Amino acid sequence: MSSRREELAGRVQIPDSFEALPLSDTIDVDGSSARGYVVARPRISGGYTWGGPMRASFAKKAALVASATAMAVTLAACSSSSSTTTTTTSGTTGGGSAKGNGAPLKIALVASLTGEDAALNADSPKGFTARVDAQNAAGGINGHKIDPIIIDDQTSPTQVVVAVQQAISDGVVGIVSNTPLMFEAAKYAQQAGIPVTGGSFDGTEWGTQPNTNMFPADAINTNPQAPWSKATGAFLKAHGGTNVATYGYGISPSSTHGTYAVASSAQAAGLKVGVMDVSVQFGSESFGTQALAAKSAGANALTAQMDVNSNLALLAALNQNGVHPKVVDFPTGYGSSLVNSNVWATAQGVYFATSFRPWNIPLNAGTTTMQASFRKYAGFTASQFPDFGQNETYTGADLMITGLLKAGANPTPASTIKALRSITAYNADGILPVTLDYSTNFGYNTMQSCGWYEQAQKTAFKAISSTPECYPVIPGSSSLTAPKLH
């Protein structure tokens, strides 16, 4: 234990996964310098980041623990760049027209950088800082520099509450969410009147009253009834599948509901559902029993609403037991980090869905700006492209910035919520496959299920199409309960 850890003992608890820092230290965070009131930083090791539309969330409701005995790690970051003008997304240019008083505007990213979701999320701040650094280089927000804060919720139902309350006490004008646990803390942001943008993959609070301060920056439907579409069933059928095995985490409502949605979609396409298993332990990589069940059922199509470490471990177990599906479709895992991982061989031939425009199809205005920002501010090389978490934090930051630019000379949380709610057409300048209307579609987001498919082939991902595949959401449908299998 370091002397700094001893000095802080009795005031805060520093987990072994963190290292204490002198308050005067300046550290590098994804190409930016972080300074100020940093008391600790996560010991983040290398590895690839995974996430996706049905990322795991936790059903257990937990009480708020006292902040004096909890640890919410904050990184108050400022841009290290002294670059010249950078184009912004969503139709914005420069730093806006009306000039404010110049006081910095704090935006917090709440993400699961350590704990059970760390393998999926540790690198996700790169998208957030890339977008913020680009905006600061373009003049900020109407003369205000953006002061980004990164807060780790440690994939803990109690710590996510601490993290959101920490952001509020720090005086943020908005919060960007990339955590499977935001549903645990959403009410605190709502009660404080703080706008929240980002990934709506964790739960239906994004479309549930009274959370009109929440704005999803992705293409996930936020209807509390969790309707389903024919997309997955149609895709599996088109690629030779006739008997589907689908899996989800038992502890995760979104994963469970996603599994129910896939089963309903498969049956609507005329396919048999041989296995529908929502009893998988969160993060599991042991699937001997599940593999035998799939073999016994005669499954020849596989999809799973889990994190890709689990999904690929499941596929490996099936292969080891003589089950070689004709088609495998996973909603998580697309990103250059997977190509460089030790499970890339297992992924060969697998189709991966992404709801963010890939970089290996012709770039449009949004992805051109995004790629330049990642290369300049996140250190991406020519062969790198973002994974799900990095896409989520980039578009989450972009939507927040879009609202701030419309919120007047000196934006406040209230004026930013009003500005965001006035946006009638947002798609992150073409990064998203659908256009979102925040003025009328609260609780629905989009009535289409759209995305691109990428297949793992040899040394790279291959795009199946340069245009997104879209299927309408079935009116009146719901995946809140298990469908009857027939």
N, C-alpha and C positions, 0 to 999 in steps of 0.2 A: 504494500500500500504506500502510495507516494505521500510526501509531506503535505502536498496540497489536499489530498484526500483526508488526511488526519485533521487538517485545519478546518475542513468543512464538516467533519463528523459531528453529529448532534444538531446540525442545522438542516442538512439535506442528506438523503441517502443516494449514494452513487453506486449503481449496479456494477458488477465486474465487467460488463460489456461497454462501460464508459471509462474515459480517462479524464482526470481533472486537469484544468488549465488555469494558470494565473489569469486574473482578469485583464491584465495588460497585454496578454498574448494576442497576436493576430495570426489566424490560420487560414489556409486556403480551402474554400468550399466550392467545388465544381467550377473553378475558374474565377471565383469572386473572393474577395477578402472578407472574412467575418471578424467582427470585433465588438467591443462594448461589454455587455454583461454576460458573456459566455462563461459559465462555470465548469462545463464539461462538454465533451463531444463524444459521439458514439465511436467505438472501435469497429469501423466498418471494413470488413475484408473484401477481397475480390469476389467475383461471382456474377451470375447473370440474374437479371430482374425479370420476373414474370408477373402477369396480372391479367385481368380480363373482365368481360361484362358480367360474368357470374362469379366474381371473386368471393372468397369466403367472408362471411360476417359472423358475429357471435350473437346468439339469441339471449344469452344470460344478461340480465339487467343487474348492474352493479352500482353500489352507492359511492358517492364522492368521498375520497379520502382527504384528510387535511393536507393542505399544500406544504405545511412545514415538514411533513414526513414523506412527501412524494417528490418525484423528480421529473420535471418537465424540461427537457433540454431545449434551449432556444439558441438559435444562431442569428444574431442581428447582423445582417450582411449588407455590405455596400459594394458597388461595382468596382472592379479593379481596372476596368477598361477606360481608356482615354480615346476611344475610337471616334471616327467621324460619323456622319449621319447614317442611320440604318433604317430601312423601310419597315413599317409596322404592318400588322395584319388587320383583318376585318374592316378594311376600308379606311383606317385611320392613318394619318400622316403626321410626322414630327411629334411635337409635344402639345398639340392643340392650339387654339387661337386665343382664348381668354387667358390672361396671365394672372396667377394668384399671388399669394404672399410669399411663396417660395419655401414654406415649411415642408419638411419631408413627410411623405405619406407612407405609413407602415402597412404592409400586406404580409400576412402570415400564411405559410404553407404548413398544414397539419398532415403528417404522413407517418406511416409505420416503418421506421428506419431500422428498428431493432425488434427483437422478439420473433414470434412465429411467422410474421409476414416479411421479415428482413430480406430473405432470399429473393423476394419479389419486388421489394420497394426501396432497397438501400440506395440505388442510383436514381430514383425518381426525381430528386430535387434538380437534376440537370436541366430538365425541361422548364421548370419554374424559373431558375436563375437565368437560363438562356433568353427567355422572353422578357424578363425584367431588365436584364442588362442591355438588351437591344433597345428597349423603350427609354431607358436612362440615357443611352448614347444619342437618341433622337431628341433629347430635351426633356424627357420625363413627362409629367402630367401637368400641362398648363403652367409650366415653370416650377413645379414641385418634383423633386427627385423621389423615386420610389425607394423606400428602405425595406428590403425583404427580410423576413424572419422565418427561420425553419424550425419547426417544433416536432419532436419525435414523440409519438404516443405509445411507443414500445409495444404495439399490438396488444394493448391492455384496455379492457373496458373501463377501468377506473382512470387510467392515465390519459385516455382520450378526453375525458371530462376535464382533467387538470390542464391538458394542453389547450383546449378551447378557452377555458377561463384565463389561462396565462396570456393568450393572444388578446383577449378582451381587456385585461388589466394593463397590457402593454400599449393600449390605445390604437389598435389597428383600425384601419378604415374598411378592411375586408379580410376574409379568410378563404384560401384555396384548399380544398379537401382532396386528399388522395389516401384514404384510409378505409379499411373494411368495417370500421367501427363508428363512423360519424353519426349513425342513428342513436348512439348512446349519449351524444353530447349536443345534438342539434337544437334541443330546446333552450340551451344556454345562449347560443348565438341568436336564436329567435327572440328570446326575452330581452336581450341587450340591443336588438335592432341592428345586428351586424350582417352584412351581405355575405353569403357563402356561394362560391362557384366551384366547379371541379367535377370529379367523378361520382356519378350517381349509382354506381354498381353495388353499393352496400345495402340499400334498402329503399322502401317506398316513402320514407320521410320527405324525399325531394318533391313529391307530388301530393303531400298530405297537409291539410290545414292544421295549424295556422302558419306553416313554414313558407310563407310567401317571400321570405328573404333568401330563399335557396334557388340557385339557377344552375341546372346541369349543363356542363360544357361538353357533353358527349352525345351520342346518338341512341342512348338507352331509354326505352319507354319508362316513364315514371308513374304510370297509372297504378294506383294502390291495389287494383284488382289483378295486376300482373298478367295481362293478356298475352297470348302467344300467337305466332304466325306459322305458316307452312314452310318457312325457309329451310330449316334443318332437315325435315323429312324429305322435302323435294330434292335437296342436295344429295342426301344419302341414296335415295332411289336412283337419281341420275347417274350415280357412280357405282351401281351394281349391288347396293345393299338391299337385302330383303328381310333380315332378322336383326333387330337392333338391340345392343346392350348399352345402357346409359347409367351413369353413376353421379352421385353428389355427396357432399359432406352433410352428415346428420346435424351438426351444430349450427349450420349456416342456413338461414331462411332463403337467401338469394340463390345459393347452390341447390338447395332442395327444390325450390320453385322452378329453377332452370331445368332441373332433371324432369320434373313433371311436364314442363312446356315441351321439352324434346320428345317425350313419350307421346304427348297429344299430337304434336306435329308429325311424328312418324306414322301414327295410326291414320291421320288425315290423308297421308300420302299412300295409304294402302299397305304399309309395312307392318310386320309383326314385331312386337316388343317382347323379346325373349327374357330380358333382364332389365329391371328398373330398381336400382339399389341406392337408397339415400341413407345408408347406415355407415358410410365411410368416416373414419376418424379424421379430423382436420389435420392436413399435412401428411397423411399416411403415405408410405412408400412400400408397404407390404400388402400384396394382393393375391396371395396363393389361393385363398378361398374363393375370391371373386373370379379368378381365372377359371377355376374348375366349374363354377356355376355357368359362366359364359360358354364353356365347352359343352356342358351338358345341355344347354338350351339351343345349341347350334347357331349361335350368333355369328354373323358375317359382316356386321357394321358396328362401329364403335364410336361413341362420343361421350364426353364426360364434362361436367360443369365444375371442374376443380382446378386448382393451380397446376401448372404444367409439370412440376416435379412429381406430383401425384399422377397426373395423366400419363406421363411417359413411363413411370414405374408400373402402372397398370398395363400399358401396352406391352412392356417387356415381359411381364408375368404371363400374359396371354400367349405371347410368342413361345415362351419357354414351355408352355403346356400344350403346344401344338395348335393354337388358335391364331390364324393369320387372316384378319379381316380384309375384305375386299376394299373397304373404304374406312378411313379414320378421320374424323373431323373434331378438332379441338378449338375452343374459343379463346384460348390463352397460349402465349408462347412466342408469337411473332416478334422478332427483334434480332439484331445482329449478334447480341450476346449469346443467343441460343446456338448460332452457327459455330461459335468458338468454344462451346461447352463440351463436356465429356459425354453428353447424352444425345449429341447430334446424330450419331449413327442410328440410334433407336428411332429418331424422328423421321428418318428417310421415308418418303412417300406420304407422310401425314399432311393433311390439309389443315391450315390454320386460318381462322377468320380474324379480320381486323376491321374495326369501325373507324379507322383513321386512314386517310389516303396514303398508300405506300410510296416510298421514294423510288422504287424500281419500275414505275410506270411514268409516263410523261409528267414532268413537274408542272403544276399550275402556280398561280400567284402565291397562294398560301404556303405550299410546300417549298417553293423557291426561297421565300423569306425564312421559313422555318429551318431549312437545311443550312442556309448561310449563318443563322443565329447559333445553331448547334455547333457548327464548325468553328465559329469565331469565339464563342463564349463558353462552350462546354467541351471543347477540345476534341470533337469528333473528327475522325479521319474520313477519307473518301469512301472507305468500305463500311463505315458504321451507319446505322439508322436506328431510330428510337424504338423502344419496346412500349408496351401498353402504359406502364406507369409514367414514363417520360412524355408520351403523347398526352396523357391525362393532365399532367401538371402544366404542360405548355399551353394547352387550350384553356385550362382553368385560369391560368394567369392572363391569357389573352382576353378572355371574356371579362375578367375583372378590370383590366386596363381599358377595354372598350367602354365599360360602364363609367369608369372614372373620368374618361375624356369627355363624356356627355354630361357629367354631374356638376358643371359650373367651374368657376375660377378656383374655388377652394372647396373641394369635395368633402362631404361628410358621409358617414355610413347611411344616413337617411336619404340624402340626395343621390347617393350611388344606387341604392335599392330602387328609387324612383326612376333613375335613368335606365337601369337594367330592365325594369319592367316595361319600359317604353320601347324596347328593341323588338322589332317585328320580323327581322330576317337576319339570323346569325348562323354561319357555317364555318367560322374561322377562316374566312377567305378561301373556301373550297377544300379545307382539310377534312371536314365532316361530310358524309354522304347525303345528309339531309339538311334542310334549312329549318331552324327553330324560331318560333314566334313566342316570345316570353310575355307578350301582352295578353294573349288569349288562351294559351295552351297549358296553363298550370295544371299539373296532375295528369298530363298526357304526354307532353314532350313531342312525340312523333307517333303517327299512326302507321308508320312503315318500319319494317325491319330491314335494314340495309347494311351492306358491308362488302369488303373485298376478300377474296380467297387467295392464299399463297400456299404453294406446296414445297416442302423440303425436298430438294433434289441435289444430290452429290455435295457440292461445296457452297450452295447458295439457295435462297428462296426463289421460286419462279412464280410470277403473277399469273393467275388463271385468266384474268381479264383486266383491261384498263378501266372498265366502268364497273361501278358497284352493282351487285345483285340485290334487288329489292322485292320484298313480299309484304302485302298489307297485313296488319294486325287483324286477327279475326274479331269482329265486333261481338261484345258480350262474353268473350272467352275469359277464362281465368285459370292460372296455374297455382293458385293458393292451396288447392287440394289435389290429391293424387287421382289421375284418371283411372277409370276401370279398364284393365287390360283385357283384350279379346283376341 
